[in-house]
Amino acid sequence: MSEELKSILDNVIYLDIETTGLDETSSEIIEIGAIKFKDNTITTFETLIRPRGRVPIGIYNLCTGLSKEELYSAPSLGNVRESLSQFLEDLPLICHNGNFEKKFFRYHLPQIKNTIMDSMELAAILEPYHKEYNLNALVKTVTDMNKNEIHRGLDDSINTLKVVNSLLCRLWSSEEKKGKKRTLYENINKYYPYLKKWSWNKHLLKPPFFIYDDYDYVSYKDKKENETFLEPLKIDYKKYEELLKDEKIWNNGGDFGYTYRKNQLEFSKKIRENYEKGERIFIEAPTGSGKTFAYVIIAAIGTYLNSLKKRKDDASFIISTNTKELQNQLIERDIPNILKKLCLYDKLKFGAMKGKANYICIERLNKCDRLEGDEEGNLALLFLRRLAEKGEYGDIENISYFIVKRFNLERYFKDVTCDSDSCNLEKCIKPCYLRKRYNELPTENITVINHSLLACWPYTEKKKINHLIIDEGHNLMEKCYDFFAEEFTSSEFLESLDMIDKGHPNIIGLLLNLNASFGFRETIEKDKIMYLVNEIIVNLNILMNDFRSMRLVSGEYDFNTEFFIPRDDLKTMTKCLQPEISALKESIYPLYKMLNTYVSNIVLDDEVTGDNDYKNINDYIIKLKGTFDMLDKFLEASTFFAKVLEIDKEYDEFRLKTVPLNVGELVNEHMLKDVKSTTFLSATLRIENSFNRIKKHLGQEKANDFLIPPVFDLKKQTKIFALTDMGRYDDANYIKRISNFIYETSKKLSGHVLVLFNNNIRRNGVYEELEMLTRGSKIEVHTNKKSINILNDKNRQAIILGTKGFFEGIDVPGDGLSCVMLDKLPNHSPEYPILRAVTTYQHKMYQDFNYPQLCIKVKQIYGRLVRSTFDYGYFIILDPGENQYTLRNLQRDLGGPVIESTTSLKVLEGMESDYNNWKKRNLNIMIKKLQREKKDIGVEFEGESKKHKMFWELEGVENGVYSFKNINYELKGKL
């Protein structure tokens, strides 16, 4: 194979290592593969390395073809050091994610001093718009090779070689095609002084007489899409939701496993009627009802028909979601797929919109001094400029997580993203992605946003919200408190004070410029300004020192309290803090007054429209006055607000929040004012079998409501247990006890377990325990959300440990997920500041405030278990608490079986029987379906099983006896 390979770069080595884990201090190198190009001669190096310790079972699954026997008969690391050093010589090593190899070599092979060049870094600079930069993703994107990464040393080294070749070919081809005046190589050497010695720089210059045809696997397409061939169909769009009956539309192309559901049609109809009548409605659509499908079809057809009629106001829908993941899922998958089926993909426009701070500002980027001082800054600057230069990209949330970490971009985001106050989209002339999206809004038919942006929609002048669908609307119950709160953050305020003399441009400099442009009408006393700034900083430091001396933070959590009604032992302390906060507030006013007086005396009554210096200073003064008013409001006792003091556990900052208790008025004023129609959707809107709680909380008592019947038979498909022998969550041995139970459950179920936690500390404690318990077994333990896909692999036994980010958006139908556990019921602490304010000022009981949010969260968690008619399993509450009233209410609201309070031993005893019965039921359903359709079971069974995400396999047929297997459960019989 090596004889067929070519490298654009000579005198380099492409190298890859495989390891037993990610941490170099606790993991070992178990394979090294490399391919060397030296003076046009090719040689390879490949060896396994015998580990001294345990190899996690997941590594054998990850590294294709790797066996335990082969690995443990390999030479030790000490025995390969010499031959490896001889092979490497002093040539530069090209590795994908080179920092990984660098840290492992530094720890395990410190004698290897070769320069390491990171091909992931090259890919990010050359093509900064990709969402993924792992080797597998780049092979599929920049080459025409149809292969997957197998995580073996030599094979991955060869893939790295081909990716580097492809990246360089694509760069040079693009530069030639576009006829650029200056190449990337020339740009770097002219504008990026710290990158002249960057390891990749000299390789960006195309060699003379270069022949592209030598690299025939290179793909020159900017974007590769998996196109599904669709037959042209004539569709009567006036049928709206009735089109859901037409399976010919939805099965066109063969990529949907579509089944018509009457309930889906009914609530799709409700959405349409609500939209046409201009009303508001709450719809609870249970898991499996096809919620997204139902509302997207109405939004798509409604906007299309109204655009034909030139009804501009009714040809636009806003869809609000809770998270970035849901937003991306709608934009990248759900909406385009449905539009293509409806033959509307080329007729409608859709896109996502976010707050201004999510977008790179070219002007601020080019003025950011922090990016000009070293190689790291120059690399970040080059990456961000190339990403945003044409205005086609620039959403920082779409930058790959690994690239954000690789270039340390989070350090600079605040300095290079759009500033809400100073950003003028109407006058901006830069090639800005935000401005592009802003200008697309008026003609866009479907715009997807998140709930926090909906709460302060800043683009009204460009797009008025007329028709609104709020998906995952249950999140508004708690999040509205955050949306409408006013918050003073000490660290952010210190940063704004730095703008006075250190900003780019700084406020004093702007004042001097403004004064000069108006004929020096004022004498700017810089020393006096800085004296006032220092007075504020002194008062901030006094407060922080007070917090430390009071020892308000204890343990591993941030401190928080309701400021005016704290618990008894804090009352004296918060009373002492009031004059200190007041002193901070009063020290802000003189600075505001001085700056405001300067500006007033400089401009007098003259016209200042269009003066950027004036606008920037004025915006700063307004923010300063806003901070003063915010602190003033915080110090004013009120029964309509919770006043919350929060202190960072490391004493890095403190926060003062004024949180409104009656959010319903604010929802109507800030979210829904002038909106024609609003649909609230979720699988979990009802509390105590009623919509009344959420409707009252959000000020929507007059809204309609509609309940879709359950799609699944939860009483037959699931069992719910509340364990009585694990102890309370704060017991010393709680983590050890639940870890043992999780491990025993996973052994019985061969993994496929999701355990959810209310905080990271307990999750981390259980992870450490399980790491020890699973050593030497086939069970893997993961905490990353991306690891969810492992559950779908029947050959891997995985436990996934997640926190609140896993409560929603986890969708694993079939055999992949068969047990969900919850560490404890998500009760609020009695000291939760908003709870104290509500119970004190509004005279509500603890349960009246606590239960609604608890109910919604537990319903969401329970909903992870059953996503299809073939799903089944246990939902286990490890610490159900001591309130039987709460458990009885949950039993009613979950709509499932009786919650059985029992011991862990009894749960484990009945597990095998229950799960075998569920598996047997699913097998019978599939067999009967195939028999009913008169299909050959021997031929069609495997496809039917895969379609429903089942692990059932047909092992064979002998003398009319069929042998079926589902992991460790086998059934035989005649059909």
Secondary structure, DSSP 8 states (H G I E B T S, - for coil): -GGG---SS-SEEEEEEEESSS-TTT--EEEEEEEEEETTEEEEEEEE---SS---HHHHHHSTT--HHHHHTS--HHHHHHHHHHHHTT--EEETTHHHHHHHHHHH-TT----EEEHHHHHHHH-TT-S--SHHHHHHHHB---------HHHHHHHHHHHHHHHHHHHHHHHHHHT-SS-HHHHHHHH-GGGTT-TTGGGGS--TT--GGG-TTB---S--------------GGGGGGGGG-HHHHTTTS-------HHHHHHHHHHHHHHHHT-EEEEE--TTS-HHHHHHHHHHHHHHHHHHTT-GGGS-EEEEESSHHHHHHIIIIIHHHHHHHTT-TTT--EEE---GGGBB-HHHHHT-GGGSSSHHHHHHHHHHHHHHTTSS--BGGGS-HHHHHHTTGGGTHHHHB--TTT--TTT--S--HHHHHHHHGGG-SEEEEEHHHHTT---TTT----EEEETTGGGHHHHHHHHT-EEEEHHHHHHHHHTTTTSTT-HHHHHHHHHHHTTS-S---HHHHHHHHHHHHHHHHHHHHHHHHHT---TTS-EEEESSS--GGGHHHHHHHHHHHHHHHHHHHHHHHHHHHHHHHHHTT---TT-HHHHHHHHHHHHHHHHHHHHHHHTS--TTEEEEEEE-TTSS-EEEEEEES-HHHHIIIIISTT-SEEEEEES---BTTBSHHHHHHTT-TT-EEEE---SS-HHHHEEEEEESSS--TTSTTHHHHHHHHHHHHHHHHTS-EEEE-SSHHHHHHHHHHHHHHTTTSSEEEE--GGGGGGGG-TT-EEEEEE-GGGSSS----GGG--EEEESS-----TT-HHHHHHHHHS---HHHHHHHHHHHHHHHHHTTT-SSTT--EEEEES---S-HHHHHHHHHHH-SS-EEEE-HHHHHHHHHHHHHHHHHHHHHHHHHHHHHTT--HHHHHHHHHHHTT--EEEEEEETTEEEEEETTEEEEEE-
